[in-house]
Amino acid sequence: MSMSLTSLRQQLFNVVDQVIATGIPAEISRNGHIVKIVLADEKSKLDNLVEHDCIVGDPEALIDLSLHEWDEEKAL
């Protein structure tokens, strides 16, 4: 979408809402220059994770850890 600055002024909120909804940048021309309104990259939810030291004991002991097989009859 390309428009003049005057047109943008008249419909700024609609243009921003459309960029948010579609992700398509809006181009504004002014004195031979083009300016874009773009949707900034959203932060990944994984960026909010905080590292935790959650292994209690020696991590090397987990390498040879063996688990027993599930016995359905005993579980009932």
PQR file with spaces between the fields and no chain letter, atoms N, CA, C, O and H, PARSE charges and radii, in Angstrom:
ATOM       1  N    MET     1       0.848   -1.162    0.000 -0.4000 1.5000
ATOM       2  CA   MET     1       0.000    0.000    0.000 -0.0000 2.0000
ATOM       3  C    MET     1       0.899    1.232    0.000  0.5500 1.7000
ATOM       4  O    MET     1       1.808    1.334    0.824 -0.5500 1.4000
ATOM       5  N    SER     2       0.659    2.154   -0.901 -0.4000 1.5000
ATOM       6  CA   SER     2       1.432    3.381   -0.997 -0.0000 2.0000
ATOM       7  C    SER     2       0.479    4.573   -0.940  0.5500 1.7000
ATOM       8  O    SER     2      -0.585    4.559   -1.558 -0.5500 1.4000
ATOM       9  H    SER     2      -0.079    2.071   -1.571  0.4000 1.0000
ATOM      10  N    MET     3       0.872    5.598   -0.195 -0.4000 1.5000
ATOM      11  CA   MET     3      -0.002    6.761   -0.033 -0.0000 2.0000
ATOM      12  C    MET     3       0.817    7.998    0.271  0.5500 1.7000
ATOM      13  O    MET     3       2.017    7.923    0.535 -0.5500 1.4000
ATOM      14  H    MET     3       1.737    5.609    0.307  0.4000 1.0000
ATOM      15  N    SER     4       0.154    9.123    0.229 -0.4000 1.5000
ATOM      16  CA   SER     4       0.806   10.389    0.575 -0.0000 2.0000
ATOM      17  C    SER     4       0.711   10.599    2.076  0.5500 1.7000
ATOM      18  O    SER     4      -0.061    9.929    2.762 -0.5500 1.4000
ATOM      19  H    SER     4      -0.821    9.184    0.015  0.4000 1.0000
ATOM      20  N    LEU     5       1.499   11.533    2.575 -0.4000 1.5000
ATOM      21  CA   LEU     5       1.479   11.844    3.993 -0.0000 2.0000
ATOM      22  C    LEU     5       0.120   12.417    4.414  0.5500 1.7000
ATOM      23  O    LEU     5      -0.359   12.147    5.516 -0.5500 1.4000
ATOM      24  H    LEU     5       2.126   12.077    2.018  0.4000 1.0000
ATOM      25  N    THR     6      -0.487   13.198    3.540 -0.4000 1.5000
ATOM      26  CA   THR     6      -1.809   13.762    3.831 -0.0000 2.0000
ATOM      27  C    THR     6      -2.844   12.647    3.976  0.5500 1.7000
ATOM      28  O    THR     6      -3.677   12.673    4.883 -0.5500 1.4000
ATOM      29  H    THR     6      -0.098   13.418    2.646  0.4000 1.0000
ATOM      30  N    SER     7      -2.780   11.686    3.085 -0.4000 1.5000
ATOM      31  CA   SER     7      -3.704   10.553    3.156 -0.0000 2.0000
ATOM      32  C    SER     7      -3.476    9.744    4.428  0.5500 1.7000
ATOM      33  O    SER     7      -4.431    9.298    5.064 -0.5500 1.4000
ATOM      34  H    SER     7      -2.104   11.666    2.349  0.4000 1.0000
ATOM      35  N    LEU     8      -2.208    9.556    4.800 -0.4000 1.5000
ATOM      36  CA   LEU     8      -1.890    8.832    6.037 -0.0000 2.0000
ATOM      37  C    LEU     8      -2.460    9.555    7.246  0.5500 1.7000
ATOM      38  O    LEU     8      -3.012    8.923    8.146 -0.5500 1.4000
ATOM      39  H    LEU     8      -1.432    9.918    4.284  0.4000 1.0000
ATOM      40  N    ARG     9      -2.332   10.865    7.271 -0.4000 1.5000
ATOM      41  CA   ARG     9      -2.832   11.664    8.394 -0.0000 2.0000
ATOM      42  C    ARG     9      -4.330   11.444    8.586  0.5500 1.7000
ATOM      43  O    ARG     9      -4.807   11.372    9.718 -0.5500 1.4000
ATOM      44  H    ARG     9      -1.884   11.379    6.540  0.4000 1.0000
ATOM      45  N    GLN    10      -5.070   11.335    7.486 -0.4000 1.5000
ATOM      46  CA   GLN    10      -6.520   11.177    7.559 -0.0000 2.0000
ATOM      47  C    GLN    10      -6.937    9.788    8.031  0.5500 1.7000
ATOM      48  O    GLN    10      -8.010    9.627    8.613 -0.5500 1.4000
ATOM      49  H    GLN    10      -4.682   11.393    6.566  0.4000 1.0000
ATOM      50  N    GLN    11      -6.096    8.786    7.784 -0.4000 1.5000
ATOM      51  CA   GLN    11      -6.506    7.423    8.120 -0.0000 2.0000
ATOM      52  C    GLN    11      -5.416    6.645    8.851  0.5500 1.7000
ATOM      53  O    GLN    11      -5.255    5.445    8.631 -0.5500 1.4000
ATOM      54  H    GLN    11      -5.225    8.918    7.311  0.4000 1.0000
ATOM      55  N    LEU    12      -4.672    7.321    9.713 -0.4000 1.5000
ATOM      56  CA   LEU    12      -3.532    6.724   10.398 -0.0000 2.0000
ATOM      57  C    LEU    12      -3.897    5.443   11.149  0.5500 1.7000
ATOM      58  O    LEU    12      -3.226    4.422   10.994 -0.5500 1.4000
ATOM      59  H    LEU    12      -4.802    8.296    9.892  0.4000 1.0000
ATOM      60  N    PHE    13      -4.944    5.490   11.952 -0.4000 1.5000
ATOM      61  CA   PHE    13      -5.294    4.327   12.763 -0.0000 2.0000
ATOM      62  C    PHE    13      -5.707    3.146   11.888  0.5500 1.7000
ATOM      63  O    PHE    13      -5.364    2.005   12.195 -0.5500 1.4000
ATOM      64  H    PHE    13      -5.489    6.318   12.077  0.4000 1.0000
ATOM      65  N    ASN    14      -6.437    3.405   10.807 -0.4000 1.5000
ATOM      66  CA   ASN    14      -6.831    2.328    9.904 -0.0000 2.0000
ATOM      67  C    ASN    14      -5.618    1.709    9.214  0.5500 1.7000
ATOM      68  O    ASN    14      -5.545    0.491    9.048 -0.5500 1.4000
ATOM      69  H    ASN    14      -6.716    4.332   10.559  0.4000 1.0000
ATOM      70  N    VAL    15      -4.665    2.555    8.813 -0.4000 1.5000
ATOM      71  CA   VAL    15      -3.455    2.054    8.148 -0.0000 2.0000
ATOM      72  C    VAL    15      -2.648    1.186    9.100  0.5500 1.7000
ATOM      73  O    VAL    15      -2.211    0.099    8.721 -0.5500 1.4000
ATOM      74  H    VAL    15      -4.724    3.544    8.948  0.4000 1.0000
ATOM      75  N    VAL    16      -2.444    1.646   10.324 -0.4000 1.5000
ATOM      76  CA   VAL    16      -1.686    0.865   11.306 -0.0000 2.0000
ATOM      77  C    VAL    16      -2.400   -0.448   11.608  0.5500 1.7000
ATOM      78  O    VAL    16      -1.751   -1.490   11.707 -0.5500 1.4000
ATOM      79  H    VAL    16      -2.799    2.529   10.631  0.4000 1.0000
ATOM      80  N    ASP    17      -3.708   -0.418   11.756 -0.4000 1.5000
ATOM      81  CA   ASP    17      -4.463   -1.652   11.998 -0.0000 2.0000
ATOM      82  C    ASP    17      -4.316   -2.628   10.839  0.5500 1.7000
ATOM      83  O    ASP    17      -4.231   -3.837   11.052 -0.5500 1.4000
ATOM      84  H    ASP    17      -4.235    0.428   11.676  0.4000 1.0000
ATOM      85  N    GLN    18      -4.287   -2.113    9.623 -0.4000 1.5000
ATOM      86  CA   GLN    18      -4.148   -2.974    8.446 -0.0000 2.0000
ATOM      87  C    GLN    18      -2.746   -3.591    8.389  0.5500 1.7000
ATOM      88  O    GLN    18      -2.604   -4.765    8.045 -0.5500 1.4000
ATOM      89  H    GLN    18      -4.357   -1.131    9.450  0.4000 1.0000
ATOM      90  N    VAL    19      -1.724   -2.820    8.719 -0.4000 1.5000
ATOM      91  CA   VAL    19      -0.357   -3.358    8.751 -0.0000 2.0000
ATOM      92  C    VAL    19      -0.260   -4.458    9.808  0.5500 1.7000
ATOM      93  O    VAL    19       0.372   -5.487    9.573 -0.5500 1.4000
ATOM      94  H    VAL    19      -1.840   -1.867    8.998  0.4000 1.0000
ATOM      95  N    ILE    20      -0.873   -4.252   10.954 -0.4000 1.5000
ATOM      96  CA   ILE    20      -0.859   -5.253   12.016 -0.0000 2.0000
ATOM      97  C    ILE    20      -1.588   -6.518   11.564  0.5500 1.7000
ATOM      98  O    ILE    20      -1.107   -7.628   11.796 -0.5500 1.4000
ATOM      99  H    ILE    20      -1.387   -3.415   11.146  0.4000 1.0000
ATOM     100  N    ALA    21      -2.734   -6.357   10.926 -0.4000 1.5000
ATOM     101  CA   ALA    21      -3.542   -7.509   10.512 -0.0000 2.0000
ATOM     102  C    ALA    21      -2.901   -8.309    9.385  0.5500 1.7000
ATOM     103  O    ALA    21      -2.964   -9.539    9.386 -0.5500 1.4000
ATOM     104  H    ALA    21      -3.124   -5.456   10.738  0.4000 1.0000
ATOM     105  N    THR    22      -2.286   -7.624    8.421 -0.4000 1.5000
ATOM     106  CA   THR    22      -1.779   -8.314    7.239 -0.0000 2.0000
ATOM     107  C    THR    22      -0.275   -8.535    7.257  0.5500 1.7000
ATOM     108  O    THR    22       0.224   -9.454    6.608 -0.5500 1.4000
ATOM     109  H    THR    22      -2.235   -6.625    8.420  0.4000 1.0000
ATOM     110  N    GLY    23       0.449   -7.704    7.994 -0.4000 1.5000
ATOM     111  CA   GLY    23       1.898   -7.790    7.986 -0.0000 2.0000
ATOM     112  C    GLY    23       2.520   -7.118    6.769  0.5500 1.7000
ATOM     113  O    GLY    23       3.741   -7.130    6.613 -0.5500 1.4000
ATOM     114  H    GLY    23       0.043   -6.958    8.521  0.4000 1.0000
ATOM     115  N    ILE    24       1.696   -6.533    5.909 -0.4000 1.5000
ATOM     116  CA   ILE    24       2.183   -5.855    4.702 -0.0000 2.0000
ATOM     117  C    ILE    24       2.515   -4.411    5.055  0.5500 1.7000
ATOM     118  O    ILE    24       1.659   -3.688    5.564 -0.5500 1.4000
ATOM     119  H    ILE    24       0.704   -6.523    6.036  0.4000 1.0000
ATOM     120  N    PRO    25       3.759   -3.979    4.789 -0.5600 1.5000
ATOM     121  CA   PRO    25       4.151   -2.613    5.135  0.2800 2.0000
ATOM     122  C    PRO    25       3.351   -1.567    4.357  0.5500 1.7000
ATOM     123  O    PRO    25       2.928   -1.820    3.229 -0.5500 1.4000
ATOM     124  N    ALA    26       3.149   -0.410    4.951 -0.4000 1.5000
ATOM     125  CA   ALA    26       2.519    0.725    4.284 -0.0000 2.0000
ATOM     126  C    ALA    26       3.626    1.693    3.876  0.5500 1.7000
ATOM     127  O    ALA    26       4.486    2.030    4.690 -0.5500 1.4000
ATOM     128  H    ALA    26       3.493   -0.205    5.867  0.4000 1.0000
ATOM     129  N    GLU    27       3.608    2.140    2.626 -0.4000 1.5000
ATOM     130  CA   GLU    27       4.611    3.084    2.123 -0.0000 2.0000
ATOM     131  C    GLU    27       4.012    4.482    2.062  0.5500 1.7000
ATOM     132  O    GLU    27       2.907    4.678    1.556 -0.5500 1.4000
ATOM     133  H    GLU    27       2.909    1.866    1.965  0.4000 1.0000
ATOM     134  N    ILE    28       4.749    5.435    2.579 -0.4000 1.5000
ATOM     135  CA   ILE    28       4.312    6.829    2.571 -0.0000 2.0000
ATOM     136  C    ILE    28       5.347    7.620    1.777  0.5500 1.7000
ATOM     137  O    ILE    28       6.544    7.549    2.056 -0.5500 1.4000
ATOM     138  H    ILE    28       5.646    5.275    2.990  0.4000 1.0000
ATOM     139  N    SER    29       4.877    8.370    0.791 -0.4000 1.5000
ATOM     140  CA   SER    29       5.804    9.171   -0.016 -0.0000 2.0000
ATOM     141  C    SER    29       5.763   10.629    0.434  0.5500 1.7000
ATOM     142  O    SER    29       4.703   11.199    0.691 -0.5500 1.4000
ATOM     143  H    SER    29       3.905    8.428    0.565  0.4000 1.0000
ATOM     144  N    ARG    30       6.960   11.208    0.518 -0.4000 1.5000
ATOM     145  CA   ARG    30       7.066   12.608    0.960 -0.0000 2.0000
ATOM     146  C    ARG    30       8.302   13.215    0.291  0.5500 1.7000
ATOM     147  O    ARG    30       9.426   12.782    0.546 -0.5500 1.4000
ATOM     148  H    ARG    30       7.822   10.745    0.310  0.4000 1.0000
ATOM     149  N    ASN    31       8.091   14.209   -0.559 -0.4000 1.5000
ATOM     150  CA   ASN    31       9.188   14.913   -1.233 -0.0000 2.0000
ATOM     151  C    ASN    31      10.149   13.953   -1.940  0.5500 1.7000
ATOM     152  O    ASN    31      11.367   14.124   -1.873 -0.5500 1.4000
ATOM     153  H    ASN    31       7.178   14.560   -0.767  0.4000 1.0000
ATOM     154  N    GLY    32       9.598   12.952   -2.611 -0.4000 1.5000
ATOM     155  CA   GLY    32      10.422   12.013   -3.366 -0.0000 2.0000
ATOM     156  C    GLY    32      11.057   10.910   -2.542  0.5500 1.7000
ATOM     157  O    GLY    32      11.812   10.098   -3.076 -0.5500 1.4000
ATOM     158  H    GLY    32       8.609   12.813   -2.666  0.4000 1.0000
ATOM     159  N    HIS    33      10.770   10.868   -1.273 -0.4000 1.5000
ATOM     160  CA   HIS    33      11.308    9.828   -0.388 -0.0000 2.0000
ATOM     161  C    HIS    33      10.172    8.889    0.018  0.5500 1.7000
ATOM     162  O    HIS    33       9.011    9.290    0.103 -0.5500 1.4000
ATOM     163  H    HIS    33      10.156   11.528   -0.839  0.4000 1.0000
ATOM     164  N    ILE    34      10.531    7.647    0.262 -0.4000 1.5000
ATOM     165  CA   ILE    34       9.554    6.654    0.710 -0.0000 2.0000
ATOM     166  C    ILE    34       9.886    6.268    2.154  0.5500 1.7000
ATOM     167  O    ILE    34      11.025    5.933    2.477 -0.5500 1.4000
ATOM     168  H    ILE    34      11.473    7.321    0.193  0.4000 1.0000
ATOM     169  N    VAL    35       8.885    6.321    2.995 -0.4000 1.5000
ATOM     170  CA   VAL    35       8.992    5.886    4.389 -0.0000 2.0000
ATOM     171  C    VAL    35       8.019    4.731    4.558  0.5500 1.7000
ATOM     172  O    VAL    35       6.919    4.760    4.007 -0.5500 1.4000
ATOM     173  H    VAL    35       7.959    6.592    2.733  0.4000 1.0000
ATOM     174  N    LYS    36       8.416    3.710    5.319 -0.4000 1.5000
ATOM     175  CA   LYS    36       7.550    2.551    5.511 -0.0000 2.0000
ATOM     176  C    LYS    36       7.125    2.413    6.965  0.5500 1.7000
ATOM     177  O    LYS    36       7.896    2.671    7.890 -0.5500 1.4000
ATOM     178  H    LYS    36       9.310    3.686    5.767  0.4000 1.0000
ATOM     179  N    ILE    37       5.883    2.001    7.138 -0.4000 1.5000
ATOM     180  CA   ILE    37       5.394    1.581    8.444 -0.0000 2.0000
ATOM     181  C    ILE    37       5.372    0.062    8.375  0.5500 1.7000
ATOM     182  O    ILE    37       4.620   -0.526    7.598 -0.5500 1.4000
ATOM     183  H    ILE    37       5.256    1.791    6.387  0.4000 1.0000
ATOM     184  N    VAL    38       6.208   -0.568    9.200 -0.4000 1.5000
ATOM     185  CA   VAL    38       6.308   -2.026    9.169 -0.0000 2.0000
ATOM     186  C    VAL    38       6.043   -2.586   10.555  0.5500 1.7000
ATOM     187  O    VAL    38       6.219   -1.910   11.569 -0.5500 1.4000
ATOM     188  H    VAL    38       6.819   -0.090    9.831  0.4000 1.0000
ATOM     189  N    LEU    39       5.619   -3.828   10.568 -0.4000 1.5000
ATOM     190  CA   LEU    39       5.389   -4.534   11.821 -0.0000 2.0000
ATOM     191  C    LEU    39       6.732   -5.022   12.334  0.5500 1.7000
ATOM     192  O    LEU    39       7.412   -5.788   11.652 -0.5500 1.4000
ATOM     193  H    LEU    39       5.476   -4.376    9.744  0.4000 1.0000
ATOM     194  N    ALA    40       7.119   -4.596   13.506 -0.4000 1.5000
ATOM     195  CA   ALA    40       8.382   -5.035   14.096 -0.0000 2.0000
ATOM     196  C    ALA    40       8.294   -6.523   14.394  0.5500 1.7000
ATOM     197  O    ALA    40       7.216   -7.046   14.676 -0.5500 1.4000
ATOM     198  H    ALA    40       6.566   -3.973   14.061  0.4000 1.0000
ATOM     199  N    ASP    41       9.431   -7.200   14.330 -0.4000 1.5000
ATOM     200  CA   ASP    41       9.451   -8.634   14.631 -0.0000 2.0000
ATOM     201  C    ASP    41       8.960   -8.857   16.047  0.5500 1.7000
ATOM     202  O    ASP    41       9.398   -8.209   16.997 -0.5500 1.4000
ATOM     203  H    ASP    41      10.307   -6.776   14.101  0.4000 1.0000
ATOM     204  N    GLU    42       8.039   -9.792   16.151 -0.4000 1.5000
ATOM     205  CA   GLU    42       7.522  -10.099   17.468 -0.0000 2.0000
ATOM     206  C    GLU    42       8.540  -10.935   18.228  0.5500 1.7000
ATOM     207  O    GLU    42       9.235  -11.767   17.645 -0.5500 1.4000
ATOM     208  H    GLU    42       7.684  -10.318   15.378  0.4000 1.0000
ATOM     209  N    LYS    43       8.619  -10.711   19.498 -0.4000 1.5000
ATOM     210  CA   LYS    43       9.536  -11.441   20.344 -0.0000 2.0000
ATOM     211  C    LYS    43       9.027  -12.868   20.507  0.5500 1.7000
ATOM     212  O    LYS    43       7.842  -13.087   20.755 -0.5500 1.4000
ATOM     213  H    LYS    43       8.054  -10.034   19.971  0.4000 1.0000
ATOM     214  N    SER    44       9.911  -13.817   20.368 -0.4000 1.5000
ATOM     215  CA   SER    44       9.547  -15.214   20.527 -0.0000 2.0000
ATOM     216  C    SER    44       9.207  -15.493   21.987  0.5500 1.7000
ATOM     217  O    SER    44       9.832  -14.931   22.887 -0.5500 1.4000
ATOM     218  H    SER    44      10.874  -13.639   20.167  0.4000 1.0000
ATOM     219  N    LYS    45       8.245  -16.338   22.222 -0.4000 1.5000
ATOM     220  CA   LYS    45       7.904  -16.724   23.591 -0.0000 2.0000
ATOM     221  C    LYS    45       9.085  -17.422   24.268  0.5500 1.7000
ATOM     222  O    LYS    45       9.232  -17.373   25.489 -0.5500 1.4000
ATOM     223  H    LYS    45       7.738  -16.795   21.490  0.4000 1.0000
ATOM     224  N    LEU    46       9.923  -18.071   23.457 -0.4000 1.5000
ATOM     225  CA   LEU    46      11.087  -18.751   24.023 -0.0000 2.0000
ATOM     226  C    LEU    46      12.103  -17.766   24.573  0.5500 1.7000
ATOM     227  O    LEU    46      12.908  -18.129   25.430 -0.5500 1.4000
ATOM     228  H    LEU    46       9.803  -18.111   22.465  0.4000 1.0000
ATOM     229  N    ASP    47      12.084  -16.528   24.098 -0.4000 1.5000
ATOM     230  CA   ASP    47      12.995  -15.512   24.616 -0.0000 2.0000
ATOM     231  C    ASP    47      12.686  -15.148   26.061  0.5500 1.7000
ATOM     232  O    ASP    47      13.536  -14.585   26.752 -0.5500 1.4000
ATOM     233  H    ASP    47      11.430  -16.233   23.402  0.4000 1.0000
ATOM     234  N    ASN    48      11.491  -15.460   26.524 -0.4000 1.5000
ATOM     235  CA   ASN    48      11.094  -15.145   27.895 -0.0000 2.0000
ATOM     236  C    ASN    48      11.517  -16.211   28.900  0.5500 1.7000
ATOM     237  O    ASN    48      11.372  -16.021   30.108 -0.5500 1.4000
ATOM     238  H    ASN    48      10.801  -15.917   25.963  0.4000 1.0000
ATOM     239  N    LEU    49      12.044  -17.346   28.400 -0.4000 1.5000
ATOM     240  CA   LEU    49      12.439  -18.417   29.308 -0.0000 2.0000
ATOM     241  C    LEU    49      13.652  -18.002   30.132  0.5500 1.7000
ATOM     242  O    LEU    49      14.566  -17.338   29.641 -0.5500 1.4000
ATOM     243  H    LEU    49      12.161  -17.501   27.419  0.4000 1.0000
ATOM     244  N    VAL    50      13.634  -18.406   31.383 -0.4000 1.5000
ATOM     245  CA   VAL    50      14.739  -18.121   32.286 -0.0000 2.0000
ATOM     246  C    VAL    50      15.427  -19.445   32.596  0.5500 1.7000
ATOM     247  O    VAL    50      14.771  -20.431   32.933 -0.5500 1.4000
ATOM     248  H    VAL    50      12.892  -18.944   31.782  0.4000 1.0000
ATOM     249  N    GLU    51      16.744  -19.460   32.479 -0.4000 1.5000
ATOM     250  CA   GLU    51      17.491  -20.683   32.744 -0.0000 2.0000
ATOM     251  C    GLU    51      17.446  -21.014   34.231  0.5500 1.7000
ATOM     252  O    GLU    51      17.630  -20.145   35.084 -0.5500 1.4000
ATOM     253  H    GLU    51      17.277  -18.659   32.205  0.4000 1.0000
ATOM     254  N    HIS    52      17.196  -22.298   34.525 -0.4000 1.5000
ATOM     255  CA   HIS    52      17.150  -22.758   35.910 -0.0000 2.0000
ATOM     256  C    HIS    52      18.146  -23.897   36.091  0.5500 1.7000
ATOM     257  O    HIS    52      18.302  -24.740   35.208 -0.5500 1.4000
ATOM     258  H    HIS    52      17.047  -23.004   33.832  0.4000 1.0000
ATOM     259  N    ASP    53      18.805  -23.917   37.214 -0.4000 1.5000
ATOM     260  CA   ASP    53      19.682  -25.030   37.547 -0.0000 2.0000
ATOM     261  C    ASP    53      18.828  -26.022   38.320  0.5500 1.7000
ATOM     262  O    ASP    53      18.694  -25.918   39.540 -0.5500 1.4000
ATOM     263  H    ASP    53      18.678  -23.232   37.932  0.4000 1.0000
ATOM     264  N    CYS    54      18.251  -26.985   37.609 -0.4000 1.5000
ATOM     265  CA   CYS    54      17.251  -27.837   38.246 -0.0000 2.0000
ATOM     266  C    CYS    54      17.717  -29.271   38.475  0.5500 1.7000
ATOM     267  O    CYS    54      16.917  -30.100   38.910 -0.5500 1.4000
ATOM     268  H    CYS    54      18.360  -27.069   36.619  0.4000 1.0000
ATOM     269  N    ILE    55      18.971  -29.593   38.201 -0.4000 1.5000
ATOM     270  CA   ILE    55      19.474  -30.928   38.486 -0.0000 2.0000
ATOM     271  C    ILE    55      20.044  -30.910   39.889  0.5500 1.7000
ATOM     272  O    ILE    55      20.966  -30.154   40.195 -0.5500 1.4000
ATOM     273  H    ILE    55      19.620  -28.920   37.848  0.4000 1.0000
ATOM     274  N    VAL    56      19.476  -31.757   40.738 -0.4000 1.5000
ATOM     275  CA   VAL    56      19.965  -31.867   42.104 -0.0000 2.0000
ATOM     276  C    VAL    56      20.900  -33.059   42.138  0.5500 1.7000
ATOM     277  O    VAL    56      20.490  -34.180   41.835 -0.5500 1.4000
ATOM     278  H    VAL    56      18.727  -32.370   40.489  0.4000 1.0000
ATOM     279  N    GLY    57      22.124  -32.837   42.496 -0.4000 1.5000
ATOM     280  CA   GLY    57      23.093  -33.924   42.551 -0.0000 2.0000
ATOM     281  C    GLY    57      24.047  -33.864   41.377  0.5500 1.7000
ATOM     282  O    GLY    57      24.231  -32.818   40.755 -0.5500 1.4000
ATOM     283  H    GLY    57      22.457  -31.927   42.742  0.4000 1.0000
ATOM     284  N    ASP    58      24.644  -34.996   41.088 -0.4000 1.5000
ATOM     285  CA   ASP    58      25.665  -35.091   40.049 -0.0000 2.0000
ATOM     286  C    ASP    58      25.016  -35.373   38.696  0.5500 1.7000
ATOM     287  O    ASP    58      24.383  -36.417   38.539 -0.5500 1.4000
ATOM     288  H    ASP    58      24.494  -35.846   41.593  0.4000 1.0000
ATOM     289  N    PRO    59      25.151  -34.479   37.711 -0.5600 1.5000
ATOM     290  CA   PRO    59      24.562  -34.704   36.397  0.2800 2.0000
ATOM     291  C    PRO    59      25.141  -35.930   35.694  0.5500 1.7000
ATOM     292  O    PRO    59      24.456  -36.549   34.879 -0.5500 1.4000
ATOM     293  N    GLU    60      26.374  -36.287   35.991 -0.4000 1.5000
ATOM     294  CA   GLU    60      26.997  -37.468   35.373 -0.0000 2.0000
ATOM     295  C    GLU    60      26.266  -38.752   35.777  0.5500 1.7000
ATOM     296  O    GLU    60      26.279  -39.730   35.030 -0.5500 1.4000
ATOM     297  H    GLU    60      26.930  -35.785   36.653  0.4000 1.0000
ATOM     298  N    ALA    61      25.631  -38.757   36.952 -0.4000 1.5000
ATOM     299  CA   ALA    61      24.910  -39.938   37.408 -0.0000 2.0000
ATOM     300  C    ALA    61      23.687  -40.221   36.544  0.5500 1.7000
ATOM     301  O    ALA    61      23.176  -41.340   36.560 -0.5500 1.4000
ATOM     302  H    ALA    61      25.621  -37.962   37.559  0.4000 1.0000
ATOM     303  N    LEU    62      23.210  -39.240   35.796 -0.4000 1.5000
ATOM     304  CA   LEU    62      22.039  -39.424   34.943 -0.0000 2.0000
ATOM     305  C    LEU    62      22.375  -40.172   33.651  0.5500 1.7000
ATOM     306  O    LEU    62      21.473  -40.678   32.983 -0.5500 1.4000
ATOM     307  H    LEU    62      23.625  -38.331   35.784  0.4000 1.0000
ATOM     308  N    ILE    63      23.634  -40.248   33.297 -0.4000 1.5000
ATOM     309  CA   ILE    63      24.030  -40.865   32.033 -0.0000 2.0000
ATOM     310  C    ILE    63      23.687  -42.351   32.008  0.5500 1.7000
ATOM     311  O    ILE    63      23.176  -42.840   31.001 -0.5500 1.4000
ATOM     312  H    ILE    63      24.366  -39.837   33.840  0.4000 1.0000
ATOM     313  N    ASP    64      23.951  -43.070   33.076 -0.4000 1.5000
ATOM     314  CA   ASP    64      23.708  -44.511   33.122 -0.0000 2.0000
ATOM     315  C    ASP    64      22.394  -44.856   33.809  0.5500 1.7000
ATOM     316  O    ASP    64      22.226  -45.978   34.286 -0.5500 1.4000
ATOM     317  H    ASP    64      24.366  -42.672   33.895  0.4000 1.0000
ATOM     318  N    LEU    65      21.484  -43.933   33.866 -0.4000 1.5000
ATOM     319  CA   LEU    65      20.201  -44.142   34.512 -0.0000 2.0000
ATOM     320  C    LEU    65      19.392  -45.155   33.724  0.5500 1.7000
ATOM     321  O    LEU    65      19.235  -45.019   32.511 -0.5500 1.4000
ATOM     322  H    LEU    65      21.621  -43.022   33.478  0.4000 1.0000
ATOM     323  N    SER    66      18.876  -46.168   34.405 -0.4000 1.5000
ATOM     324  CA   SER    66      18.042  -47.166   33.726 -0.0000 2.0000
ATOM     325  C    SER    66      16.646  -47.120   34.323  0.5500 1.7000
ATOM     326  O    SER    66      16.467  -46.928   35.525 -0.5500 1.4000
ATOM     327  H    SER    66      19.003  -46.279   35.391  0.4000 1.0000
ATOM     328  N    LEU    67      15.677  -47.299   33.466 -0.4000 1.5000
ATOM     329  CA   LEU    67      14.277  -47.273   33.891 -0.0000 2.0000
ATOM     330  C    LEU    67      13.675  -48.654   33.714  0.5500 1.7000
ATOM     331  O    LEU    67      14.055  -49.394   32.807 -0.5500 1.4000
ATOM     332  H    LEU    67      15.822  -47.455   32.489  0.4000 1.0000
ATOM     333  N    HIS    68      12.749  -48.992   34.569 -0.4000 1.5000
ATOM     334  CA   HIS    68      12.087  -50.293   34.478 -0.0000 2.0000
ATOM     335  C    HIS    68      10.965  -50.218   33.456  0.5500 1.7000
ATOM     336  O    HIS    68      10.392  -49.154   33.224 -0.5500 1.4000
ATOM     337  H    HIS    68      12.441  -48.391   35.305  0.4000 1.0000
ATOM     338  N    GLU    69      10.654  -51.362   32.843 -0.4000 1.5000
ATOM     339  CA   GLU    69       9.572  -51.397   31.869 -0.0000 2.0000
ATOM     340  C    GLU    69       8.230  -51.334   32.584  0.5500 1.7000
ATOM     341  O    GLU    69       8.106  -51.762   33.732 -0.5500 1.4000
ATOM     342  H    GLU    69      11.120  -52.227   33.031  0.4000 1.0000
ATOM     343  N    TRP    70       7.251  -50.810   31.912 -0.4000 1.5000
ATOM     344  CA   TRP    70       5.903  -50.655   32.439 -0.0000 2.0000
ATOM     345  C    TRP    70       5.229  -52.015   32.501  0.5500 1.7000
ATOM     346  O    TRP    70       5.220  -52.756   31.518 -0.5500 1.4000
ATOM     347  H    TRP    70       7.351  -50.463   30.980  0.4000 1.0000
ATOM     348  N    ASP    71       4.669  -52.338   33.646 -0.4000 1.5000
ATOM     349  CA   ASP    71       3.914  -53.576   33.799 -0.0000 2.0000
ATOM     350  C    ASP    71       2.468  -53.197   34.039  0.5500 1.7000
ATOM     351  O    ASP    71       2.094  -52.771   35.132 -0.5500 1.4000
ATOM     352  H    ASP    71       4.676  -51.736   34.444  0.4000 1.0000
ATOM     353  N    GLU    72       1.655  -53.358   32.999 -0.4000 1.5000
ATOM     354  CA   GLU    72       0.271  -52.883   33.055 -0.0000 2.0000
ATOM     355  C    GLU    72      -0.546  -53.638   34.098  0.5500 1.7000
ATOM     356  O    GLU    72      -1.398  -53.040   34.755 -0.5500 1.4000
ATOM     357  H    GLU    72       1.959  -53.704   32.112  0.4000 1.0000
ATOM     358  N    GLU    73      -0.310  -54.923   34.263 -0.4000 1.5000
ATOM     359  CA   GLU    73      -1.099  -55.691   35.229 -0.0000 2.0000
ATOM     360  C    GLU    73      -0.827  -55.229   36.671  0.5500 1.7000
ATOM     361  O    GLU    73      -1.748  -55.177   37.486 -0.5500 1.4000
ATOM     362  H    GLU    73       0.383  -55.409   33.729  0.4000 1.0000
ATOM     363  N    LYS    74       0.412  -54.899   36.980 -0.4000 1.5000
ATOM     364  CA   LYS    74       0.737  -54.421   38.307 -0.0000 2.0000
ATOM     365  C    LYS    74       0.183  -53.011   38.526  0.5500 1.7000
ATOM     366  O    LYS    74      -0.149  -52.632   39.649 -0.5500 1.4000
ATOM     367  H    LYS    74       1.160  -54.941   36.318  0.4000 1.0000
ATOM     368  N    ALA    75       0.088  -52.246   37.446 -0.4000 1.5000
ATOM     369  CA   ALA    75      -0.379  -50.873   37.558 -0.0000 2.0000
ATOM     370  C    ALA    75      -1.864  -50.791   37.827  0.5500 1.7000
ATOM     371  O    ALA    75      -2.345  -49.800   38.377 -0.5500 1.4000
ATOM     372  H    ALA    75       0.358  -52.553   36.534  0.4000 1.0000
ATOM     373  N    LEU    76      -2.597  -51.826   37.445 -0.4000 1.5000
ATOM     374  CA   LEU    76      -4.051  -51.810   37.658 -0.0000 2.0000
ATOM     375  C    LEU    76      -4.335  -52.209   39.043  0.5500 1.7000
ATOM     376  O    LEU    76      -5.498  -52.266   39.443 -0.5500 1.4000
ATOM     377  H    LEU    76      -2.206  -52.631   36.999  0.4000 1.0000
